[in-house]
Amino acid sequence: MTSSQFDGRTVIVTGGGTGIGRATARASATQGAEVLVVGRTASRLAETAQGLPGVRALVADVAAPGAAEKIVGSALEHFGRIDVLVNNAVGDSAPSC
């Protein structure tokens, strides 16, 4: 096994239930990171985490009041640190382009 730039790092990926967020979470985990994957749908987060013991799922809507505190608190509780944030989720209240 070779060393990776993600060994020993903690990564939070919001919007990690599908698409780019899922791919980012899975790639980070396979490169040695502990990953907190965040999204609104438990079943999709479970699919993202499937087969990757370093991935922990957290159901949360980033646009909800207190969500940021919940996400950061969960990462610190489980991993003790945060090294990388991939803010891939867009809340429902975001302006459309």
Residue pairs with C-beta under 8 A, 6 or more apart in sequence:
3 32
4 31
4 32
5 31
6 28
6 31
6 32
6 33
7 31
7 32
7 33
8 32
9 32
9 33
9 34
9 83
9 84
10 33
10 34
10 35
10 36
10 75
10 79
10 80
10 81
10 82
10 83
10 84
11 25
11 28
11 33
11 34
11 35
11 36
11 83
11 84
11 85
11 86
12 35
12 36
12 38
12 71
12 72
12 75
12 82
12 84
12 85
12 86
13 21
13 24
13 25
13 28
13 35
13 36
13 37
13 38
13 86
13 88
14 21
14 38
14 39
14 62
14 71
14 85
14 86
14 87
14 88
14 89
15 21
15 38
15 39
15 62
15 88
15 89
15 90
16 22
16 24
16 25
16 35
16 37
16 38
16 39
16 45
16 48
16 57
16 88
17 37
17 39
17 40
17 41
17 44
17 45
17 47
17 48
18 39
18 44
20 88
21 37
21 39
21 48
21 86
21 88
21 89
22 37
22 44
22 47
22 48
24 86
24 88
25 35
25 37
25 48
25 49
25 55
25 86
26 48
26 52
26 55
28 35
28 84
28 86
29 35
29 52
29 54
29 55
30 52
32 54
33 54
33 83
33 84
34 54
34 56
34 78
34 79
35 52
35 54
35 55
35 56
36 55
36 56
36 57
36 58
36 71
36 74
36 75
36 78
36 79
37 45
37 48
37 49
37 55
37 56
37 57
37 58
38 45
38 57
38 58
38 59
38 60
38 62
38 71
38 89
39 45
39 48
39 57
39 59
39 60
39 89
40 59
40 60
40 61
41 59
42 57
42 59
45 57
45 58
45 59
46 57
48 55
48 57
49 55
49 56
49 57
56 74
56 78
58 70
58 71
58 74
60 67
60 70
60 71
61 67
61 91
61 92
62 68
62 71
62 87
62 89
62 91
63 91
63 92
63 93
63 94
64 91
72 82
75 81
75 82
76 82
